[in-house]
């Protein structure tokens, strides 16, 4: 019994708390991204401003978005990484790292727009990153939470061979990723052009 209690306390996600653990890691990565964007200064800040102004100027002139398959792959590869990591004990480390990295880059991207344009920078940031994030973030967590639990069991010697994610859940994850790519391809450019007219 002492061994069971020790395992429970050593691994907080064992008792069904993988969701808050991964959420905390994702938010910590996001906080680091926000801080790095806020600390940009000097020549780097000037170059960042020039780049974003030029980008939004092009967006206001009907900038051609990336192809659908490119966008789909951008979102699908994170889901595939979660599934692969979930099949090994390395997922106990790899999944938190993946969640931290995704949180960092998402928040850093949004933070750069806010750093340059202030609060109004949230408008283009939502069009570029926030809209699709409303779909790919739930997909990441839907696959990552059971994946973390499965990786922990593998590390403890529980020899499972399944993905650890039900087919219904996996189908939902793929559907969310597909919707994220569709939104980024067809809806985001329209929102971005409107946001560019407001910000510039």
C-alpha positions as CSV (number, residue, x, y, z in Angstrom):
1,X,0.0,0.0,0.0
2,X,2.9,2.3,0.8
3,X,4.2,1.8,-2.7
4,X,0.9,2.7,-4.2
5,X,0.6,5.9,-2.2
6,X,4.2,6.9,-3.1
7,X,3.4,6.4,-6.8
8,X,0.3,8.5,-6.5
9,X,2.1,11.4,-4.9
10,X,5.1,11.1,-7.1
11,X,3.0,11.4,-10.3
12,X,0.1,13.9,-9.7
13,X,-1.5,13.0,-13.1
14,X,-2.0,9.4,-12.0
15,X,-5.2,10.3,-10.1
16,X,-6.9,11.8,-13.1
17,X,-5.2,15.2,-12.8
18,X,-3.2,15.1,-16.1
19,X,-5.5,17.9,-17.4
20,X,-4.5,20.5,-14.8
21,X,-0.8,19.5,-15.0
22,X,-0.6,19.9,-18.7
23,X,-2.7,23.1,-18.6
24,X,-0.3,24.6,-16.1
25,X,2.7,23.6,-18.3
26,X,0.9,25.1,-21.3
27,X,0.2,28.3,-19.4
28,X,3.8,28.5,-18.1
29,X,5.1,28.3,-21.6
30,X,2.7,31.0,-22.6
31,X,3.8,33.2,-19.8
32,X,7.4,32.8,-20.9
33,X,6.4,33.7,-24.5
34,X,4.6,36.9,-23.3
35,X,7.6,37.9,-21.2
36,X,10.0,37.5,-24.1
37,X,7.8,39.5,-26.4
38,X,7.4,42.2,-23.8
39,X,11.2,42.4,-23.2
40,X,11.9,43.0,-26.9
41,X,13.7,46.4,-27.2
42,X,16.2,48.3,-29.2
43,X,16.9,47.4,-32.8
44,X,15.0,44.2,-32.4
45,X,11.8,46.0,-31.5
46,X,12.2,48.4,-34.4
47,X,12.7,45.5,-36.9
48,X,9.7,43.7,-35.4
49,X,7.5,46.7,-35.8
50,X,8.6,47.2,-39.4
51,X,8.0,43.6,-40.2
52,X,4.5,43.5,-38.7
53,X,3.5,46.8,-40.3
54,X,4.6,45.5,-43.7
55,X,2.8,42.2,-43.1
56,X,-0.4,43.9,-42.2
57,X,-0.1,46.3,-45.1
58,X,0.1,43.3,-47.5
59,X,-2.8,41.7,-45.7
60,X,-4.9,44.7,-46.3
61,X,-4.2,44.3,-50.0
62,X,-5.6,40.7,-50.1
63,X,-2.5,38.8,-49.1
64,X,-2.8,35.3,-50.5
65,X,-2.9,32.8,-47.5
66,X,-1.0,29.6,-47.4
67,X,-2.5,26.5,-49.1
68,X,-5.0,24.3,-47.2
69,X,-2.8,21.3,-47.1
70,X,0.2,23.2,-45.7
71,X,-2.1,24.6,-42.9
72,X,-3.5,21.2,-42.2
73,X,-0.1,19.7,-41.9
74,X,1.0,22.5,-39.5
75,X,-1.8,21.5,-37.2
76,X,-1.8,17.8,-37.8
77,X,1.9,17.3,-36.9
78,X,1.3,18.3,-33.3
79,X,-1.5,15.8,-33.0
80,X,0.7,13.1,-34.5
81,X,3.6,14.0,-32.1
82,X,1.2,13.6,-29.2
83,X,0.1,10.2,-30.4
84,X,3.7,9.0,-31.0
85,X,4.8,10.2,-27.6
86,X,1.8,8.6,-26.0
87,X,3.0,5.2,-27.2
88,X,6.2,5.3,-25.2
89,X,7.3,6.1,-21.6
90,X,9.2,9.1,-23.1
91,X,5.8,10.8,-23.3
92,X,6.1,11.6,-19.6
93,X,8.8,14.1,-20.5
94,X,8.0,14.7,-24.2
95,X,4.4,15.7,-23.8
96,X,5.0,18.4,-21.2
97,X,7.8,19.7,-23.4
98,X,5.5,19.8,-26.4
99,X,2.8,21.6,-24.4
100,X,5.2,24.1,-23.1
101,X,6.7,24.8,-26.6
102,X,3.2,25.2,-28.1
103,X,2.1,27.5,-25.3
104,X,5.3,29.6,-25.7
105,X,5.1,30.1,-29.4
106,X,1.3,30.9,-29.4
107,X,1.7,33.5,-26.6
108,X,4.9,34.9,-28.1
109,X,3.2,35.4,-31.5
110,X,0.2,37.2,-29.9
111,X,2.6,39.1,-27.6
112,X,4.6,40.5,-30.5
113,X,1.4,42.1,-32.0
114,X,0.5,43.6,-28.6
115,X,4.0,44.8,-28.1
116,X,3.9,46.7,-31.4
117,X,0.3,47.8,-31.7
118,X,-0.8,47.8,-28.0
119,X,-4.3,46.4,-27.2
120,X,-5.4,46.8,-30.8
121,X,-2.8,44.3,-31.7
122,X,-5.2,41.6,-30.3
123,X,-7.3,42.0,-33.4
124,X,-4.8,40.8,-36.0
125,X,-3.4,38.3,-33.5
126,X,-6.8,36.8,-33.1
127,X,-7.3,36.5,-36.8
128,X,-3.8,34.9,-37.3
129,X,-3.5,32.8,-34.2
130,X,-6.5,33.0,-31.9
131,X,-9.2,31.7,-34.2
132,X,-7.5,28.5,-35.1
133,X,-6.3,28.1,-31.5
134,X,-9.9,27.8,-30.4
135,X,-9.9,24.5,-32.3
136,X,-6.3,23.1,-32.2
137,X,-5.8,23.7,-28.4
138,X,-8.8,21.5,-27.4
139,X,-7.6,18.9,-29.9
140,X,-4.1,19.0,-28.3
141,X,-5.6,18.5,-24.8
142,X,-8.1,15.8,-25.8
143,X,-5.2,13.7,-27.1
144,X,-2.6,14.7,-24.6
145,X,-4.4,14.0,-21.4
146,X,-5.0,10.3,-21.9
147,X,-1.6,10.1,-23.6
148,X,0.1,11.4,-20.5
149,X,-1.7,8.9,-18.3
150,X,-0.7,6.1,-20.7
151,X,2.9,7.1,-20.8
152,X,3.0,7.1,-17.0
153,X,1.6,3.6,-16.9
154,X,4.2,2.4,-19.5
155,X,6.9,4.0,-17.3
156,X,5.6,2.1,-14.3
157,X,5.7,-1.2,-16.2
158,X,2.1,-1.4,-17.5
159,X,2.6,-2.9,-20.9
160,X,-0.2,-1.4,-23.0
161,X,-0.1,-1.6,-26.7
162,X,-3.1,0.7,-27.7
163,X,-2.8,4.4,-28.5
164,X,-4.4,5.3,-25.2
165,X,-6.9,7.5,-27.0
166,X,-10.4,6.1,-28.0
167,X,-11.3,6.2,-31.7
168,X,-14.2,8.5,-30.9
169,X,-11.8,11.0,-29.2
170,X,-9.2,10.6,-31.9
171,X,-11.9,11.3,-34.6
172,X,-12.9,14.4,-32.7
173,X,-9.3,15.6,-32.5
174,X,-8.8,15.1,-36.2
175,X,-12.1,17.0,-36.8
176,X,-11.0,19.9,-34.7
177,X,-7.6,20.0,-36.5
178,X,-9.4,19.9,-39.9
179,X,-11.7,22.8,-38.8
180,X,-8.7,24.8,-37.6
181,X,-7.1,24.5,-41.0
182,X,-10.3,25.4,-42.8
183,X,-10.8,28.4,-40.5
184,X,-7.2,29.6,-41.0
185,X,-7.5,29.2,-44.8
186,X,-10.9,30.8,-45.4
187,X,-12.0,32.8,-42.4
188,X,-8.7,34.2,-41.0
189,X,-7.7,36.2,-44.1
190,X,-11.1,38.0,-44.1
191,X,-10.7,38.9,-40.4
192,X,-7.0,39.9,-40.9
193,X,-7.9,42.3,-43.7
194,X,-10.5,43.9,-41.5
195,X,-8.1,44.1,-38.6
196,X,-5.4,45.6,-40.7
197,X,-7.7,48.5,-41.6
198,X,-8.3,49.1,-38.0
199,X,-4.7,48.9,-36.7
200,X,-2.9,50.7,-39.5
